[in-house]
Amino acid sequence: MEVSRVRALRGPNLWSHDTAVEAIVSCTTQELDIAQLPGFEARLRARFPQLSPLQPLGNYNAAPMAQVLELAALGLQAQAGCPVTFSRTTPTLETGIFQVVVEYSEEAVGRLALELAQQLCRAALDDAPFDLAGALHQLQELDEDVRLGPSTGAIVNAAVARNIPFRRLTEGSLVTFGWGSKQRKIQAAEMDGTSAIAEAIAQDKELTKKLLDSAGVPVPHGRVAIDADDAWAAACEIGLPVVVKPKDGNQGKGVTVNVTTREQLTAGFLAAQEFRDDILVERYLPGHDFRLLVIGNKMVAAARRDPPQVVGDGQHTVRELVDQVNLDPRRGSGHATSLTKIRFDDIALASLAKQGYVAESVPPVGQRVILRNNANLSTGGSATDVTVDVHPEVAARAVAAAHMVGLDICGVDVVSESILKPLEEQNAGIVEVNAAPGLRMHLAPSFGKPRPVGEAIIAAMFAEGDDGRIPVVAVTGTNGKTTTVRLIAHLLTTSGLRTGMTNTDGVYIEGRQIDSGDCSGPRSARNVLLHPDVDAAVFETARGGMLREGLAFDRCQVAVVTNIGAGDHLGLNYITTVEDLAVLKRVIVQNVADSGVAVLNATDPAVARMAKNCSGTVTFFAADKTHPVMATHRAQGNRVVYVEDGNLVAAQGKERHEIALSQVPITRNGAIGFQVDNVMASLAAAWAVGLDWKTIALGLKTFANEADNAPGRFNVFDYKGATLIADYGHNPDAILALVQAVESMPAKRRSVVISGAGDRRDEDIRQQTEILGAAFDDVLLYQDQCQRGRADGEVVALLRQGLNGAKRTSHIDEINGEFVAIDKALARLNEGDLCLILIDQVEEALAHIARRVAEA
């Protein structure tokens, strides 16, 4: 078995809505049925007993090794605790070649699972050992490393519950929610609106206390000490007991509390110096350690934090008791779990010594032994939810502290005997204010009720009903995609929306090109969705990008399918038939939002059938309103767009809107049929987005199909009284549509300049010139720069074969070079002639034609 072309499908794709790893798997003849491999399945299940049952696959009527790989990769992830359920193995037309797809929740984990599954299969084949426990441990460790921690994860889960899209920007905790101009960002529990100044203030504990004190918030007084002697002097000034801690520390690192002797103070000072140079000495407040979480203008959660401790049983040593506590599955070594393991280090030993114990001491039954003076969860402490117990005055002080510092999300640390009474009544106070506070103690307290703090943070960033989405229009099809994308973007821009657009020419933001080349894939679309100046987006969604990575978005508001026709690029990437192509193209229809719209070509059966795959509503378009699909859809009260009496008509029930085709320059008064189709699709998409009809009419009127606005899309030039048309048509359907368009234009003699793309089937290349041979007098065949895997001259030879027996063509030239062919065609033109130039290098060829026109 060989595994090749492993891809990560990072969005909705051909197989499912889930992210997945896809691989091409080649099996030997023996491996096409594992039942023919003596003892293999028994050895396999001995090594991985949890493997799902194997089922006969397709026409093979047997379980091939590829299916074993699929189920093993899925099962290993599931056993490692990853939330995955979907996998699939699909035979291709090539015997022994399969497409294997396995869902993942983290891409790195999915890829590793596929590798480990291969090792499992090999071990079962060779009767070699396979370390299942080690494999699962590998997956678990990697999953813990790469997945979001509990704080960020809770915020992301809250966003998903509200249908707000998210994207991780780094391998860490920087996450963006929403799209374009509506997006917001977090890093851990910190919002993008939090200022660097507020964070800096929170880090400076002495400055924080000064600000809080000036606002009337109770705080323990103290000062910075320059050395251990100065620290003792400060302690004497303040009055013992005191707390020694780094001036700008976090997570309780280097903090020593309840210091009563000079020896303790010196040790605490040295411990704090391990983390920072500036050491703070402040009054010790007796009582419990409480953390109050403030989000926006409200205290949303509170927890009492207890230091790491064990309770004696009269039998086990302190070290053994700690080991028992650390067996709790909720405790881990980092922040990925709800609790952290208690560390047995010098600080723990020092704490034991203060209580008269060593690590091997056996505490009496019921005796509490404290392992640390501070109660941070990161050092192994525990938390008890006390949200409902917080006195309103205490909550108000916490909110005031957060506002004084300027934090949107703030962890306020309070030390008091009770949280049930105002701080002033019990000699209590706020000891710290923390930016980016940990949320674990509120999400999964050791005792008490979990609090929905992730939901509270999302609610602070997005108003009720706001899902952070901008209108996204996805356009796919065989022909007309780029023109339709450009026209829809123009209509959105006319309405005042700052529009981002991707197509085969580049990436555009508000009409300005920021990237060039074929940008019809998901990477370019994701870049547009990240742009902060985008209010709406229109994406040309090509087959290649969908196959490589899936979609760039989870849902779109509008999906437009222009046509399928006879298809294009058939035979590539296991898309071999028109039906295969239609299944791929309908991916955007399957991922229309429930409140969204699919705009479908009613006259194309493959497209019309996609209606049943749309969870939103459907708008059909066709020039002929009497077409059965159109008539039925309209009779059912649904939206349709058609042509009647020289007008574009958009109708639903009694609602009817008309725009004269004479007011739509791109259609040349309705004479160019394929442009009429593109306009109907674009109009329907604009209607679906909710643009008003005056705006739509204005947008259609001001969209000119010129080389600088829609390059390579029926660009018309006048050359010495002859008509030149430059177009990027490159498949039989496009050629047929172009022929129908130019036949409506008068001409004394018609000529065409054409090459062919080598990555088409032989019959597709021949068919193009078969169509042209019946409509043009002169045909100039040229060989372009890129033969795409074809031998020199092979494409031109196929084009020549298509002209055998041509009904009209009387003159054929074969030319090497696109620009040479263009110049030769221009030299043959006379006034009143028409020349269709099927360009390959769009920008360069258009520039070349423009120069020749200008020179004339």
N, C-alpha and C positions, 0 to 999 in steps of 0.2 A: 504494500500500500504506500502510495506517495501522496503527500499533501502539498499543494502549491497555491499560489495567489490568495494568500490569507488577507482578507479585507475586514475592516471595522465599519459596519453600517451604523452610523452615529445618529440616524434619524429614521422616521418611518420609511419603509422600503418595500421592495417587491414581495417580501415574505410576510411581514407583519408590521405592526406599529412600534414594536420594541427595538431597542438597540441590540445588535447581534454581530457575531463574528461569522463571516462566510468564507468557506474554503473550497477549492476544487480538489477532489480526492479521486485518485486513480487506483483501481483495484485490479489485481491479477485475476485470471480466469478462475483459479481456485477460490479466491476471496469473494467471488460473486455470490457464494452460498456458504456461509460458515459451517453449515451442517456437513459440508464435504471435507472439513478440517477435523480429523479425529480428535476428540477430547478437548477441542478448543473452548467451547462454551463452558464446559465444566471448570476448566482451568481459569477462565475469565471470571466466573462467578466466585470461585474460591478466593480470588484476589480482590474482587469488588462485589461483595454479596448484594449491595443495594442497587445494582444496575437494573434498570427498568426492563420489562419483558421485550423481547425482540419479535417483530412482526414481519410477515412477508411484504416485500416492497415492490409495488407496481407490477410491471410486466415480468420482472424477474421471478416473482412468486417464491422468493427466498429472502433471507436476511443477509445482505452483503456486509463486508467489513466496514464500509463507509457508515452504515447505520450504527454499528458498534461504536465507532469513533464519536458519532453524534451523541448517542445516549450516554457514553462515558463522560464526555466533556460537560454535558448538562448535569449529570448525576454528581460528578465531583464538585461542581460549584454548589449544588443544592446541599450536599453533605457538609460542605464547608460553611454553610450558613448564608449563602448568597440567595436573594429572592428572585430566582429564575424558574421559568416553567415551560418556555417554548423552545422547540428545536425541530428540525426537519431535514430529511435527506431526499433529494430529488434526482432521479436519473436524467442524464442528458441523452441526446441522440447518438453520442459516441459510446460504444459498448465499453462498460467498465469505468466510465467517467461519471462522477456524481457531484452535485452541489450540496454541500453540508452547511447548514445554518444553525447556530447555537446562540441563544440569548445570553446577554451579559448585563450585569448591573454596573460593573467597573471594567473598562476596556482591557486594562492590563491583566486583570484576573481572568477574563474570558480567553485572552490569548494564551495565558499560562495553562489554563484548564485544557485547551486544545492540545498543547504540547504534552502535558501529563497523560492525557487520554491516548495519545500515540504511544507513549512509553508503556502504558497499561496493555494496549493491544499487542505490542511487540513482546512484552513479557509473557503474555498468555500464549502467543504463537511459539515462542522459544522455550516455554516451560521454565522461565527464569523468575526470580523473585521480584516482587513489586511492593514497595513500602507505601501502603495505603495511608497509614497514619502520618507518615512524613509528607506525602503529597497533600493531604488535607491541611496539615500544619502550614505548609508553604502557601497554599491558597488563602488560609485564614490570616497569616501574617501579612501577605501582600494586600489583602482586602482591607485590613486595619490600617495599613500604611497609606493607601490611596483614597479610601472613601472619606467623605466628610465626617468630621467629629460630631458629637451629639449636639453641641450648641448650634453650629451652622446647619447640620442636618435637620434639626427641628424647625429652623426658619424656612429651609427649602421645602420641607414637607408641608408646612403651612401654606406656602405659596402654591404648591401643586394642588392642594385641596381647594384653592380659590381659582384654579385654572390660570394662574400666572406663570408664563414660561420662564425658565431659568437656564443659565449656562455658567459653568465653571470657567473662570478666566485663567486660573493657574492650577497647579497641583495642590495648592494649599486651600485656604478658606475664602479666597476672593471670588465672589459670585455676583453675577448681574441678573436682575429680574426685569422682565418686560423687554420691549423692543424700542429701538430708535429713540425718539424724543420723550417717550414715556418710561424709559428704563431707569432703574435705581440699582445701586450696588451696596453690598455689605462685605465686610471682612471680619469673619468670626461674628461676634455680637457688637459690631460697630457699623453705623450707617454712613453712607456717602455724605450726608449732611453734617456730620460731626466735624468740627474744625480742628485743625492741627493745634491751634492755640488751646482749645479746651482740653485736648488730650495731654498737652504739655503741662497744663495747670494740674490736671489730675495726677500726673507723674510726680509733681513737686509737692510732697505732702505738707511741707511747712507753709508754702504759699496757699495751698488749699485750705489749711486751717485758718489762716489769716482772713481769707475771703469769707469763709463760713462764719467765723467769729464776728466779722463786720456785719453780717446779715442776721445776727442774733441766733445762730445755730450753735447749740452747745458742743464744744470740742475740748479735748484734753490739751492743756498748754505744755509747751516744751521748746527746745531749741536745738540747733545743730552743734555738735561737738567736734573739735578738731583732732582730739586724741583721747586715749582712755582716761587720762587725768582730768581733762576738760569735761569728759562725760560724767565723771564722778562729781565734779563741781556742779554741773548742771542738775544732776540728780538731787544733790543737797539743796540747791536753790528751789527746785520744784517740790521736793518732799517725796520720800520713799513711800511705797514702791513705785517703780517706773518701768517704762517699756523702751527697749533699744532696738532700732530698726534702720534699714537703709532709707535715705531721704526719698528716693524715687524707685523703690522696689515694687514687686508684685508677687502674687501667689504665696505670700507669707514667707518668702525666702529671706533668711537672715534675721528673722524677728525673734526676740527674746522678751517674754512678758513676765510681770510680777517679780522684777529684780529688787532684792532687798539688801544685798551685801555688795561690797566693792568687788569681791572676787567674782560674783555672778555678773556684775556689770562689765568687768574687764573681759570675761569670756564672751559675753553677749556682743561687746564692741568688736572683738576680733571676728566673731561669726558674721556680723553684718558687713565688715570690711571685705569679706570674701566676695561680696556682690556689688558693693558701691563704695566710693571713697567718702562721700558725705553721709555722716551718721546722725540720726535724730534721736534725741532723748526726750521723752514726754511722760506726763503723768499717767500712771496706771489706773485704769478704771476697773473696778471689780465687777463681776457679773458674767453673763453669757455673751457669746459672740453671735450677733445676728447679721444676716445679709438681707437688705431690702433692695428689690429690683425696681427701678423707676424707668418707665418707657414713656417718653413724651411728657405729658402732664399728669401722669397717674402712677401710683405705686401698684404694680400688678402681682407681685409675689414676695414672700418673705420666708426665710428659713433660719432656724437656729443651728449653728455649726458647732459640733463638738469635736474636740481634739482626738487624734487616734488613740485608742485605749483598748485594753483587754480586761476581762473580769476573771479573777482567780477561781480555780476549782479545787485547790488544795492538793492537786496531783501533778499538774503539768507546769513546766517552767514558763517564764515569760516568753522566751523565744518560741517554745512549742505553741503557746497560746496565740502568738502572732501568726505563726504558720497556719494554724487552724482558721483564723479570721481571713487570711489571704486566700483560702480555698474558695471563698464566696465567688461564684461565677460573675458577679457584678463588678468584681475588682480586677483591674488590669494594670499594666505598667505605664500607660499613658493616659490621654484624655478621651480615648475612644469608647471607654466604658463608663458606666454611671458612677462608679467608685474607683479609687486608686489603691493599690496595695500599700500596706504600711511598710515603710522602709526601716530596716534595722541598721542605723548608721551612728556616727559619733554623737549627733544631736539626740537621738533616741537613748543612747547609753547615758548621756549627761542628764537627761530628764529622769531616767531610772535612778541614777545616783542621788538626785535631790530627794527621792522618795525612799532611799535606803535599800534599793534593789540593784541587782546585776542581771545580766541576761539569763543566767541559769538559776535565778531565784524562783521558788515556788510560792506564789502569793496564796494567802488563805482564801477560803471559800467566800465569794461575794466581794472581795477587795478589788476596787478599780485601780488599774495601773495606767498612768498617762505616759504615752510614748513621745509626746511633743507638746510644747506650750501653746502653739497656734493651732487654729481649727480649720485650716484650709483643706478643701477636698483633695487638692493636688499633693498633699503630704500624707494622705490616708485617713483624713477625718471623715465624719459622717454628718448628715444633715436631716433635720426634722422640719417638715413644713408647718409654718405658724401664720400663714397669710391671714386667716380669719381672726387671729388674736391681736393684730396690730392696732394700737390705739390711733384714732384719726389724727391726733396731734403729732404722733411719731411719724405717721405716713406723710403729713404735711411738711415736717422738718426734712424728711428724706427728699421730697420733691423740690423743696427750696434749695437743698444742697446741690442737687443735680443741675438746677437752673443757674445757680450762682457760678458753677464751674463752666456750664454751657454744654453739657452732655445730653444727647438724645436718648441714649441707652446708658444707664448708670447703675453700678452696683454700690450701694451705700452701706458701709460697715458700721454697725451700732454695737456698743458694749453697754449693757444694762442688766440689772437684776431681773427685770420683767419688761416685756414688750406691751403689756396691758395698760401701762401708765405713761403719762408724758415724761420725757427725758428729764426735764427740769426738776421733777418731783423726786428723783431718785439718784441724783448726782451721777447721771449717765451722759453719754455724748456720742457724737459721730467721730470715729477715729480715722476713717479713710473714705475716699470717693474714687471709684475705679471705672476707667474707660474699658470698653470691650470686656465686660464681666463674663465669667463662665456661667453657663445656664444649667449645668448638670444637676446642681442641688435642687433646682426648681422642676426640672423635667422628670427626674427620677430620684426623689428624696429617699433616704434610707427608711424613713418613717413618715407617714402622712400622705396627703393627696398631691399627685403631680399637677402642675399648673401649666396652662397653655401659653407659655411665654413666646413661643415661636409665632403663634397666631397674633399675639399682641404687637410684636415687632412688625409683622407684615401689615397689620391694620394701621400702624403709625406711618408706614411708607405709602400705602395705597388706600385711597378712600373706598368705602363700601361700594361695590359694583364696578370698581375699576380693576381690570385684569392686566393692565400694563401693556396691552397689545395695540399695535397700530394696524390699519388695514393692510393685509398682505394679499396680493393677487398673484397666483401662479399660473403660468401659461405653458402649455405643451401641445404637441401635435407633430405632424410630418412637415407641413409647410405653413408659412404665414406667421410663425411664432414671433420672429423679431419685429416685424411691422406691427403686429397686434400689441406686443409689449410696449413699443415706443408710443403708439397711439394712446393706450390706456394711461401711460405715465404722463403724456401731454394733457389728457383730460383731467387727471388728478392735480397736475400743476396749475392748470387753468382755474381750478376751484380754490386755489390758494394753499394747497397742501405742499409742503416741502417733500419732494418725492425722490426716492432712491430706486434705481433700475439696474438690472443685470441682463445682458444678452450676449449674443455671439460676437459683438463688437467691443464690449467692455463693461465697466461699471461706471454709473453716472449718479451723482448726487446733485439735485437741483439743476440738472442740465450740464453740470461740469463733469468731464470725464476724469476719473481718478485712477482707472486701471484700463489696460487695453488687452486685446486678444479675445479668445473665446472664454467668456466669463459666465457661461450658462450653467455652472455647477454649484453645489451647495457651499463651497468655501467662499465664493464671491457673495452669495446671498447672506451668509452669516456675517460677513463684514458690513454689509448694508444694514442689517438688523442691529449691529453694534454702534452704528453711527448716531451721534446724539442730535444731529440736525435733520433727521428723517421722520416725517409725519405719516408717510404711506410708502409702501414698497411694491414693486412689480418685478417678478422674476421669470425670465425665460428658463424653463426647467427641462433640460435636455436629458435624453435617455442615459448618456454616459455618466453624468453625475449621480443620477438615481441608482445606477448599478454599482458605482464605486463606493458611495457613502450614504445613500438614502437622501431624504429631504433635509433642508436646513432648518425647518420649522416643524413643530408638532401638529399645528393646525393652520389652515389658511382661511381667510374670509371668502375668497372667490377662487375657484379653479376653472380655467378656460382650456378646453380641448378643441383646437381648430379643426383637425381632421386626422384620419389615419390613412385612408386611401389604400394604395398598394404597398405602403410602408416605405422604409428607407433603412439603410445599414443592416438589412436582414442577413443572417448568417454570422453575425459577430456576437461574441459573448453569450452564446447559447440562446439568442433571440433569433429564431429561424423562420418564423411564420408571422403573418399579419396578426394572427390571434395572440401570439406571444407578445408582440409589440403593444397591442391594445391592453393586455394585462399589465404591462409595465407602465404605460402612459396613464392608466386609470389610478395609479397610486395617489396622484394629487386629488382626484375626486374622492377617493376613500378617506382622505384626510382633510376634507372640508369640515369646518366647525358646524355644530348642530344648528347654529343660527346663520350659517353661511349659505353660499349659492354656488352651484356648478353650472357653468355656461357651456352648452354642448351643441355640436353641429348635428341637426336633426336629419340631414340627408346622408350622413355617413353611418351605416348600420353599426359598425364597431364602436363608434363614439356614442350613438344614441343608447346602446345597451348599457353604457356606464351609469345611466341615471339610477339604476337600482342599487348602485354601490355608494350613493351619496346620502349621508346622514342629514344633510340640510335640504334646501329646496333646489329645484332645477329650472333654468331658463333655457329653452331651445331657440336656436336661430336657423333660418333658412330663407332664401329669397322667395320661395313658393309657400304661401301660407296654407295652401290646400294639401300640402304633403301630409300623409296620414299621421305621422308622429306629431307634426305641428297642430293639425286640426284636433287631434285627441287631447293633446296637452292644453290647448286653449279652451276647449270645451269643459275641461276639468277645473277651470278657473286659475290656471297657472300662467306664468309669464312667457311670452314669445316675442321674438323680434323678426320682422320680415320686410319685404319690399312690396309696395302697392302704389300704382299710378305715379311712379317716379319718386316716391317718398320712402324713407326708412320709417317703419312703424314699430313702436313698442307698445304691446297691449297686455292687459290682464283684466279679465272681466269687463267692466264698463270703462276702466281706465285706458286711455289711448293717447300716445304722444307721436307727433310726426315731425320729421326733419327732411327737407327736400334734398335729394341726391345732388342736385345742382349746386347745393351749398356745401358739398363735401368734395374738395378738390382731388383728393387721393383717388376717388372712383372715376374721375373724368366723366361726370354726369351719369354715372352708373354703367359706363361701357366696359369697365375692367371688372369682370365677375369676381376674381379672387380677392380684389381689394374691397369689393362690396361685402364679401364674407368676413374679411378682417375687420371692417368697420362695424358690422352687425355684432361680432363677438366683443369688440371693444365697447360699443354702446351698452350691451347687456351687462358687461362687467362694471361699467360706471354706474349703471342703474342699481346694480347689486350693492355697490359701496354706499349708495345714497346721495350721489351728486344730483343737484337740481338740473332741470332740463334746459334752462337758459345757458348754464355753464357747459353742458354737454354739447349743445348746438354751437356755441362759440368755439369750443375746443375742436370740434370736427371741421369747422370752417377755417380755422387757423393752422391746421396741420397740413403742411405741404410735403409731398413725397419727393423731396429734393435730396441730392447726394449728401448734403451736410446734416440732414435731419433723419433720413432713413437710408443710409448708404447701402447700395447693392440691392435695393428693393424697388424695381421698376422705375429707375431714375431716367428721365427723358431729357435729351439734349437736341438742339437744332444745329446741324452741321452742313453749311453750304446749301441749305434748302432741303436737305435730307433729314430724316428723323432717326436718332440713335436712342436705343433703349439698353441700359445696363442693368443686369439682374444677376443674383447669385443662385438662381435655380439650378438644382443639381440632382434631381431625381425625376422619374417619369411623370409623377403627378404634377410637379412644379412645371415641367416642360409643357405638358398638356394645357395647364392653366395659362401659361404665357402665350402659347399659340392661340388660344381662344381670345386672349386680350388683344394681341396685335392684329388679328384678323378683323377686328372692329375698326382698325385704323387704316386709312387709305394709303396705298403705296404703288408705284409703278413696278418696282422690282424689290424683292425681299431677300435679305441675306442674313446669315446667322454665323456667329463665331462661338465655337464650343470646344471644351475639353471634357474630361470625365475623371471622377475621383476613383482611384484604384481600389478603395476599400468597399466598393459595391460589388454585387454579384455580376457575372458576365451578362446575364439576361437583362439586368437593370441598366447596364451601360448601353447595350445594343438598343434597348427599347427607346432610349432618349432620341437617338437619331432616326429610328423608325418613325417617330412622331414628327420630327422636324422635316424629314424627307418629303412629307406630304404637304408642307406648308411654306417651304422656302425654296427660292431658285438657286441661290448660292449657299454652300456650306463650307466654312473654313474650320478644319479640325486642327487643334494645336495640342502639343504636349506641354503640360505645365511643369512646375518645378518639383512637385511632390507626387510620385507615382504610388505612394502608400503601399509598398510591398509588391508592386507589379514590375515586370521586366521592362526595359527600355522599349518603347514603341507598342507595348501590348495594349494599352488603353486606346490609343488612336486606331489600332487595328480592329478592335471591337466596335468602336464608333463607325468605322468604315463599313463593317459587316452590316450594321443596322441600316445603312443607306442602299444596300443591294435591292434593286427593284423599286427604288424611290419613285413615287408618282410624279413629283414636281421638280425635284432637284436636278439641275442640268450641269452644274459646275461644282467640283469638289477640289479643295486644296488641303494639303497636309503641311503644317508649319511647326517649326520648333521654337517655342517661346510665345508667351501670352501677348506681350507688347508688340512683337513683330506681327502677330496675327491681327491685332487690332489695327495697326497701321496699314496693313495690306487691305483689310476690309474697307477702311476709310478711303483709301486710294481708288477703289472700284466704284464708290458711290457717285450717283448723279442726283441732281435736283429731283425731289419727289420720291426717292427711294426710301426704304426703311431697313435698318440694320439692328438686329438683336444681338447683343454681346453678352455672353454668359461668362462672367468674370470669375476668377479664382482668387487672386490676390486683391481683395475688395478695395482697400484704401489706395493701394498703389495704382491699380488699374483705373479707378475713378479719377485719380489725380492726373494720370496719363491722358485719359479722354478729355478731361477739362482743359489741359494744356493745348491739345490738338484743336479743340473747339475755339479756344481763345485765339490761337494762331490763325484760324480761318477767318 
